[in-house]
Amino acid sequence: MKKILCLIFFLGNLFAYSQAVRKYSNEFMNIGVDAAALGMSNAVVANTTDVNSGYWNPAGLVHLEDGQASLMHASYFANIAQYDYLAYAKPIDDRSAWGISLIRFGVDDILNTTQLIDSEGNIDYNRISLFSTADYGLTLSYAKRLQVPGFQYGVNAKVIRRVIGEFANSWGFGFDVGFQFERNNWKYGLMLRDITTTYNIWNIDEDQYNKIKDAIPGENQDLPESTEITLPKAQFGMSKLFEFHNETSLLAAANLNMQFARTNDIISTDFVSIDPAIGFEYGYTDLVFLRLGVGNFQNVTQIDDSKKIGFQPNIGLGFKYKGIQVDYALTDLGDQSAALYSNIFSVKVDLGIFR
């Protein structure tokens, strides 16, 4: 098994150096899932223990006691883009578990005006058509406890499908690896995303491209690159749960989100850029939850070329009753970051309640 993982890692890096690498690729897979996690600014790599662990850190799936399902919906850019998530996970035995999840990020009913004006300069509105662009991410997860007490690992295999109407489409493949460790009531987590790099191959319809390539003289004369590489990212987290005598609890968590390239993150070098995030969850009788988080610390360039530190504060609420949990998150409270705020809802169900 170790030899196979080493071979996959070597081949993935070989492809990365031999193909075109883009700083931002498959970004829809980095938005996040589950309103509970988003309310804590995604600082959940160490403490995730439910069906949504397949996304945040597959090692957490081993904590499942029965099958679970999760649903989430969010709208972005004034309801122009729709973001949906569906997941299911189940224990295999007392030491292992598996899960599957699907993400869709799409914009539907886009006006295709490329044929609005014919070769003679006449405008014909009947030549306008509609198309959709959508990104899909299918993830298969496996997790297992090791012999070392408190230590578990998980692996994700991802299939990426991206469609831009009739113009282009692509397939991509990649792997994630996650670890969790618990000692003295402290939890630690490490998530390595796209550890082999995620490799996308694009199929571009040349007939459709030829119809629009001269729309702007001097531009778009060559076909875009047909390959795309998503570079690895890493997330390190730690958390601790404080329980009080009045049936209340406080979960405190922190993440260091790392990209191996220079970005606008608050800590940025040529080797690695780091964006910290912290989150808190106050719970009462394991029934009602209030969440607060702050993350996405960025150096934002202003109109006068000066720099300002932007950050994204989030809040959230959750209710859990008889195995059904409903969560809500409001992201970018107060509009302190370059991102727009979003209202996010999710539902998680312990399927054992139906037995």
C-alpha positions, 0 to 999 in steps of 0.5 A: 500500500505504501509503495502504491501511494508513493507511486501515485504521488510521484506520477502526480508531481511528474504530471504537474511539472510537465503540464500547465499549472494554474494558481486557481483551478477547480475552486468550486471544490474549495468553497466548503460544505455544511452550514455548521462548518461555514458558521465557524469559518471552516475551522473544523479539520480537527473536530469534524466527526460526521457525514460531512467529514468526507469533505473536510477530513475523511478521517473523521468518518470513523466516528460515525455510529450509523448511516448519515445523510446531509443536504446543503443549498446556497446561492451566490452572486445575487442568486445567479449561481447555485451551489448544492451538496449531497452526502451519505456515509456509513460505518463498515465496522467499529474501525472503518467507514465509507462515504460518498458526496456530490457537489454541483456549482452551476449557472443556468440559463445563460444567454448565448449571443454569439450568433446575434449578429449575422455575417452581414451585420443584421441583428436577429434576436431569434438567434439567441439561445440559452446554455448552462455552465456547471461544475460537478465533484464526486468524492468517494471516501474511506476512513480507518482507525489505526492501532495507535489510540486516538489516531485515524486516517482517511482517503478521498478519490475525486472525479471532477466534471466541468461543462460549459454548454456545448463549447467545452467540457472536462474530466478530472481526477485527484486524491485527498488524504486526511489524518486526525489525532486526539490526546488529553482532550485536544484534537488535531487534524491534517488535510492534504487536498489534491495531494497527487495534483488533480488533473483536468483534461478539457475537450473543446468543441472547435466548431463552436470555437471557430464561430466566436474566435473572431468576435474581438479582432486580435484576441481569442485566435488560439484554442485554450490549453486542454490540460489543467492542474490543481496544485496541492493544498494543506490544512492543519487544525486543532480544537478543544471542547469545554463542557460546563456544569449547566449543560452548556459547552464551548468548542474552540477550533483553529485552522491554518489553510496553506497554499503552495504558491504566492497569493493574497493571503495574510502570510504569503511567501514564494513557497507557501501562503497561509490563511488562518481561521478560528471558530467557536460553537456554543451549545446548550444540551446538545440541542441549540448551537450558536456559532461564530468564526472569522477567516479568509484574511487577505491583503486587499488592494484598494483603488489608490493601490494601498493595501488593506487587510480584509477578513470574513466574519461568519455567524451561524445557528443550529438546532438538533432534535432526535437525529435531525439537525438543521443549520444556518450560516450567514457568511461575511457578516458586515461585508469585511472581505472582498467576498459577498455575503451568503445565506446558507442552509443545511440539513443532516439526518441520522438515518438510524431514527427510521429503524 
